Amino acid sequence: MELLLVEDNKKISQFMVKGLEECGFAVTLAENGVQARKLFLEKIWNVILLDIMLPDLDGLELLQYLRYKKIESPVLVISALGDPDDKVKALEKGADDYLSKPFHFKELVARIQALNRRANLNYQVPTHSLSCADLYLDLEAHKITRGDEEIILTIQEFKLLKFLMENKDKVLTRTQILSAVWGAHYDTNTNVVDVYISYLRNKIDIEGKPKLIETVKGRGYKINSIQ
């Protein structure tokens, strides 16, 4: 498994590189944001491990750059910033998971393996588009339309809608949605799912058309294909 580690602290990077290589990973180190930005484009990385506080380019800027370039490698943010707002910001910018420093090394390895498994499952899906009633999602172009109207979504809104449409007509619990869209280790007490469902509804519920996303009381949410 090819890993790219973006970390400017030499003590931390040496510890992580040594430990990960002993676990059988191939690790390339970027010590600053400029170096990382070049390495992003060199190959397809299985997982990118990204620090937020870097000496030149901010880690959140790098996240935005990654997703702008349509680089879909899973990103695990590893940061000393442990506040929930910091986690939400990173996830909204396109991170797949978030691990606060200090961390247990076994947990780091487990999260890397989980992200890689999830990415491999996604790559095995042959379809390039999803549809639900008159709502269409183009996975390659990242384009969403309902009827003749194009809908603009953020990265996390896109991920949420994609997961709902992949499981259309199925009730999905908040825990299932959190795990698939924000990462298995995200705080289950957060209301981020409800907030983003509201964001989606405001964008895809067009006047004169049926509402697609249903709240199933006490269970979760589902998107309905038949209206």
Sequence and secondary structure as in RCSB ss.txt:
>XXXX:A:sequence
MELLLVEDNKKISQFMVKGLEECGFAVTLAENGVQARKLFLEKIWNVILLDIMLPDLDGLELLQYLRYKKIESPV
LVISALGDPDDKVKALEKGADDYLSKPFHFKELVARIQALNRRANLNYQVPTHSLSCADLYLDLEAHKITRGDEE
IILTIQEFKLLKFLMENKDKVLTRTQILSAVWGAHYDTNTNVVDVYISYLRNKIDIEGKPKLIETVKGRGYKINS
IQ
>XXXX:A:secstr
 EEEEE   HHHHHHHHHHHHHTT EEEEE SHHHHHHHHTTS  SEEEE S  SSS HHHHHHHHHHTT    E
EEEES   HHHHHHHHHTT SEEEESS  HHHHHHHHHHHHHHHHHHHT   SEEEETTEEEETTTTEEEETTEE
E   HHHHHHHHHHHHTTTS B HHHHIIIII TTS TT  HHHHHHHHHHHHH  TTS   EEEETTTEEEE S
  
